């Protein structure tokens, strides 16, 4: 269990009952907490030469998970580097005005 999994496991009830996060947030936290847990299944591999067996637990494949998210980020970065043309790029970030953020937090469909 990594440090982030331990923190979320220790404070799970506080997060759910005090912060009241969206369902999607709770699902991602549950995935991350159980990532690599052998009780949720895995695959058994065996060497055909020496016969040694190895059990590899399943992963969550969530971008929120520090283990799986890092792999996702590396793959995405590599894929994007092949799609970009070799020119100077500018990065612009558009934000929602602070006075309007409460409307978007209550109704996420407005972001579309």
Secondary structure, DSSP 8 states (H G I E B T S, - for coil): --HHHHHHHHTHHHIIIII---HHHHHHHHHHHTTT-GGG-EEEEE-TTT--EEEEE-----TTSHHHHHHHHHHHHHHHHHHS-SS----------TTTHHHHHH-GGGG-
